[in-house]
Every structure is written in structure tokens, then in C-alpha cells.
């Protein structure tokens, strides 16, 4: 279950890595689903993504390899893009405009187009990462990013002492 408390303030027993119990090692190849809907389009994009995934997966501690999925890495890479687009819209006071002219201005912004293009893929992917499957975007966006960043570090370095 997704933690509702910020990752940096959680005691070790509630550290984000606690959501991913150690398991038997799994190879990167066994986790790859080349038909996943969130993947980049085209053979080159998929090949490049899975090459990057294999490199990252190779750095993960054996007991967390089952949780270090392509979905997890995609979210880890794309959530900062989503938060940056959202923050850019907020800085222009276009994040939640009322209907009318401001909404039209927002809809024409590159940040809004980027946010709108990635959000459905990210929501689909979040639903496939066990502990995060029940979160609500965009409300939990910042917390999800923080939680995943801390968990990913623990995937590579081990849980906190």
C-alpha cells in the first residue's frame, strides 16, 4: 500500500523499501514485456529503453530485482518530467484555470501538451507497480516521486540500517 507520509520522515520500518520485500532474484529479461502500452513507439525506442533498463537492473541488489521492473524505471524517469510541466504551469497561474480564455491559453502551452501526453501513460504504469497501484494522480505526484526515488536508491544500496 502506498505510504501517505513523506518518505524522508518515515521510520526505517516504514521506509519506502519496506513496500518491496526481498524476493528471489529475477533477470531483467524475465521482466520485459515488449507489448506494454506505455513503451515508446517504434522498434528503436523500445530497444533503447530496454538496453537502459538492463543496465539499471544490473545495478540493483539481487533481493530487489523482482521489484526493479521496467514499469518502475519508466515512472522514475517520467515523474520528474510531469512535475516540471505542472510546476511550469503553476508558475504561469495556468495550472487550474477557470473555463474561458485562461483555459485556452493553458491548452496552448507546451508544458500542458507535455503533461497531457504523459499523464495517461504514467497513470497506466502506476497501476502496474504493486505498492503504488492505488495512488491518485495528480494529487500524490510529489510524494510518489519522492517515495520512488528513495526506494530506488535502496534497491541499489540496500535498506537503511
Secondary structure, 3 states (H helix, E strand, C coil): CCCCCCHHHCCHHHCHHHHCCCCCCCCHHHHCCCCCCCCCCCHHHHHHHHHHHHHHHCCCCHHHCCCCCHHHHHHHHHHHHHHHHHHHHHHCCCCCCCCCHHHHHHHCCHHHHHHHHHHHHHHHHHCCCHHHCCCCCCCCHHHHHHHHHHHHHHHHHCCCC
